[in-house]
């Protein structure tokens, strides 16, 4: 009678390694199937992103015209010419001004709009939709509408006796205004979504301490949405150096280069001046700037422990 329990345990002990082996096999199969799902995406990124990027870096060290198969290695000559090129320097300065504008004006408008939305109850969805509509409209359509509105003969330009897109002193700010009109609504929606995740008890505690709406925003809302704010700041900087569509459609970099950005300089060098190698050098510089910004963001993210 006492031996039967011992005998009954033996099959279980022998079966345990088999079960463990089965679990390992299932995990291995799951990993393999996961990689199989990732293979198409990896191949797509290699073909569409990595390979063209590698060719761009290579061509930046050549005198490639962009249409000929011949490309002679010239070393760092293209990069040395960039420093002495007034169009490149002007485009870089305009990009810095563009970035500063979009880090201040739309970010402030987005924060204010999101905070205002969080303070109302009725028609919240309606306002979110109205804010977001300009962002989802194609940039070609937005630009065409604003170009008609600002027309110096039949639009606001005639009423104000101004030519905002034709005046070198106003053109860059005008293009930034048009782009911001479509951009800040996106920031409102993202900031509002982040604010919805803030613990309501923090606001209640702040109100008990006598904090008004402004103090609650500074002491509760901003610290709580810090990661979202930093991420949008990062993307704003990167997208500012990639800005092209609104400038090209509205002014094509004019008048007299007053709205030139690095993207329009690179486009003109590649497709008008047939200097593909030189345009590639401009593109590599833009990529390096974005890489530095991303690195700084990752360091800040690690120091602030936003991943934990």
C-alpha positions in Angstrom: 0.0 0.0 0.0 2.8 2.4 0.8 4.6 1.7 -2.5 1.8 2.7 -4.8 2.2 6.5 -4.4 5.9 6.2 -5.2 5.1 4.1 -8.3 2.5 6.7 -9.4 5.1 9.5 -9.3 7.5 7.8 -11.7 5.6 8.4 -14.9 5.1 12.1 -13.9 8.9 12.5 -13.3 9.7 10.9 -16.7 7.1 13.1 -18.5 8.4 16.4 -17.0 11.5 16.6 -19.3 9.3 15.8 -22.2 6.9 18.7 -21.3 9.8 21.1 -20.8 11.1 20.0 -24.2 7.7 20.7 -25.7 7.5 24.2 -24.2 11.0 25.0 -25.6 10.0 23.7 -29.0 6.8 25.9 -29.0 8.8 28.9 -27.9 11.4 28.3 -30.6 8.7 27.9 -33.2 7.1 31.1 -32.0 10.4 33.0 -32.4 10.9 31.5 -35.9 7.4 32.5 -37.0 7.9 36.0 -35.5 11.1 36.4 -37.6 9.3 35.1 -40.7 6.7 37.9 -40.2 9.5 40.4 -39.9 11.5 39.3 -42.9 9.3 41.2 -45.5 9.6 44.4 -43.5 13.3 44.0 -43.1 13.8 43.3 -46.8 11.6 46.3 -47.7 13.6 48.6 -45.4 16.9 47.3 -46.8 15.8 47.9 -50.4 13.9 51.2 -49.9 15.9 52.9 -47.0 19.3 51.4 -46.4 20.5 50.7 -49.9 19.5 54.2 -51.3 21.1 55.8 -48.2 24.3 54.0 -48.8 24.4 55.1 -52.4 23.7 58.7 -51.3 26.6 58.6 -49.0 28.8 57.2 -51.7 27.6 59.7 -54.4 28.3 62.6 -52.0 32.0 61.8 -52.4 31.8 61.9 -56.2 31.0 64.4 -59.1 27.9 62.4 -60.2 25.6 64.4 -62.3 22.5 62.5 -61.4 21.7 61.1 -64.9 25.1 59.7 -66.0 26.4 56.3 -64.8 29.9 57.9 -64.5 30.8 59.1 -61.0 34.4 60.1 -60.3 35.6 60.0 -56.7 36.4 63.6 -55.5 36.8 63.0 -51.7 35.5 65.7 -49.4 35.4 68.3 -52.2 31.6 68.5 -52.2 31.6 69.1 -48.4 34.3 71.7 -48.6 32.2 73.5 -51.3 29.2 73.5 -49.0 30.9 75.8 -46.5 31.7 78.3 -49.3 28.3 78.0 -51.0 26.1 81.1 -50.1 22.9 79.2 -51.2 23.7 76.3 -48.7 24.5 78.7 -45.9 21.4 80.7 -46.6 19.3 77.5 -46.7 20.8 76.4 -43.4 20.1 79.7 -41.7 16.5 79.6 -43.0 16.2 76.0 -41.7 17.3 77.2 -38.2 14.8 80.0 -38.3 12.1 77.6 -39.5 12.9 75.2 -36.6 12.9 77.9 -34.0 9.5 79.1 -35.2 8.0 75.7 -35.1 9.4 74.9 -31.7 7.9 78.0 -30.2 4.7 79.1 -32.0 2.9 75.9 -32.9 4.0 74.1 -29.8 2.6 76.9 -27.6 -0.6 77.0 -29.7 -0.9 73.3 -29.4 -0.4 73.3 -25.7 -2.9 76.1 -25.2 -5.5 74.5 -27.5 -5.2 71.1 -25.8 -5.5 72.6 -22.3 -8.5 74.7 -23.4 -10.1 71.5 -24.8 -9.4 69.7 -21.5 -11.4 72.4 -19.6 -14.6 72.0 -21.6 -17.1 69.2 -21.7 -19.5 70.0 -24.5 -18.5 69.9 -28.2 -15.1 68.6 -27.3 -15.1 66.1 -30.2 -16.3 68.7 -32.6 -13.4 71.1 -31.8 -10.9 68.2 -32.0 -12.2 67.4 -35.5 -12.1 71.0 -36.6 -8.5 71.4 -35.4 -7.4 68.2 -37.1 -9.0 68.8 -40.5 -6.3 71.1 -41.9 -3.7 68.5 -41.1 -5.3 65.7 -43.1 -5.9 67.9 -46.1 -3.2 67.5 -48.7 -0.4 70.1 -48.6 -1.0 70.8 -52.3 -4.6 71.7 -51.6 -3.7 73.8 -48.5 -1.0 75.7 -50.4 -3.2 76.3 -53.4 -6.0 77.7 -51.2 -3.6 80.0 -49.3 -1.9 81.2 -52.5 -5.3 82.3 -53.8 -6.2 83.9 -50.5 -2.8 85.8 -50.4 -2.9 86.8 -54.1 -1.7 90.4 -54.4 -4.3 91.2 -57.1 -7.5 89.3 -56.1 -6.9 88.3 -52.5 -5.9 89.7 -49.1 -2.7 91.0 -50.6 -4.8 93.5 -52.7 -6.7 94.6 -49.6 -3.6 95.0 -47.5 -1.5 96.4 -50.3 1.0 93.7 -49.7 2.5 90.8 -51.6 3.4 88.4 -48.8 4.8 85.7 -51.0 6.6 88.1 -53.3 8.3 90.2 -50.6 11.7 88.8 -49.5 11.1 90.2 -46.0 7.7 88.5 -45.6 7.9 85.4 -47.8 9.5 83.0 -45.3 7.2 84.1 -42.4 4.2 83.7 -44.7 5.1 80.2 -45.7 5.7 79.3 -42.1 2.3 80.7 -41.2 0.6 78.6 -43.9 2.4 75.5 -42.8 1.6 76.2 -39.1 -2.1 76.6 -40.0 -2.1 72.9 -41.0 0.3 71.7 -38.4 -0.7 73.1 -35.0 -4.1 71.2 -35.0 -2.1 67.9 -35.0 -0.2 69.0 -31.9 -3.5 69.9 -30.2 -4.8 66.4 -30.7 -1.6 64.7 -29.5 -1.2 67.0 -26.5 -4.9 66.5 -25.6 -4.5 62.7 -25.7 -1.5 63.0 -23.4 -3.4 65.3 -21.0 -6.2 62.7 -20.8 -3.8 60.3 -19.2 -2.8 62.6 -16.4 -4.0 61.4 -13.0 -7.1 63.4 -12.0 -6.2 63.2 -8.3 -3.2 65.4 -9.0 -5.5 68.2 -10.1 -7.8 67.7 -7.1 -4.8 67.9 -4.8 -3.6 71.1 -6.6 -7.1 72.7 -6.2 -7.1 71.8 -2.5 -3.8 73.7 -2.2 -5.4 76.7 -3.8 -3.8 76.3 -7.3 -5.7 78.0 -10.1 -5.9 76.8 -13.7 -2.6 78.4 -14.7 -0.7 76.9 -11.8 -2.3 73.5 -12.4 -1.1 73.7 -16.0 2.5 74.6 -15.0 2.8 72.3 -12.0 0.7 69.3 -13.0 0.1 69.1 -16.7 3.5 70.1 -18.1 5.5 67.7 -15.9 3.1 64.9 -16.6 3.2 65.2 -20.4 7.0 65.8 -20.4 7.8 62.7 -22.5 5.1 63.6 -25.1 6.4 67.2 -25.2 10.0 66.1 -25.7 9.0 63.6 -28.4 7.0 66.2 -30.4 9.9 68.6 -30.0 12.2 66.0 -31.5 9.9 65.3 -34.4 9.4 69.0 -35.0 13.1 69.5 -35.4 13.5 66.6 -37.7 10.5 67.5 -39.8 11.7 71.1 -40.0 14.8 70.0 -41.7 12.8 67.9 -44.0 10.3 70.6 -44.9 9.8 70.9 -48.6 6.3 70.8 -49.9 4.8 74.1 -48.7 7.9 76.0 -49.7 8.2 74.5 -53.1 4.5 74.9 -53.9 4.2 78.4 -52.6 7.5 80.0 -53.6 9.9 77.4 -54.9 12.5 79.0 -52.7 12.0 82.5 -54.0 11.9 85.4 -54.2 15.7 85.7 -54.5 16.2 82.6 -52.3 14.5 84.2 -49.3 12.5 81.0 -48.6 15.2 78.5 -49.6 15.7 75.6 -47.2 18.2 72.8 -47.4 15.6 70.6 -49.0 15.0 73.1 -51.9 18.7 73.7 -52.3 19.3 70.0 -52.6 16.3 69.6 -55.0 17.6 72.4 -57.3 21.1 71.1 -57.3 20.0 67.6 -58.2 17.3 68.3 -60.8 18.1 71.7 -62.2 21.8 72.0 -61.9 22.4 68.3 -62.5 24.8 68.1 -59.5 23.7 64.8 -58.0 26.9 64.3 -56.0 26.7 67.8 -54.5 23.0 67.4 -53.7 23.8 64.1 -52.0 26.3 65.9 -49.8 23.5 68.3 -48.8 21.3 65.4 -48.0 24.0 63.7 -45.9 24.4 66.9 -43.9 20.6 67.0 -43.3 20.7 63.4 -42.1 23.7 64.1 -39.8 21.8 67.0 -38.2 18.8 64.7 -37.6 21.0 62.0 -36.2 22.6 64.5 -33.7 19.1 65.6 -32.6 17.9 62.0 -32.1 21.0 61.2 -30.1 20.5 64.1 -27.8 16.8 63.1 -27.3 17.8 59.5 -26.5 20.3 60.7 -23.9 17.7 63.0 -22.3 15.2 60.1 -22.3 17.7 57.9 -20.6 18.7 60.5 -18.0 15.0 61.4 -17.2 14.2 57.7 -17.1 11.1 58.0 -19.3 11.2 54.3 -20.2 10.6 53.2 -16.7 
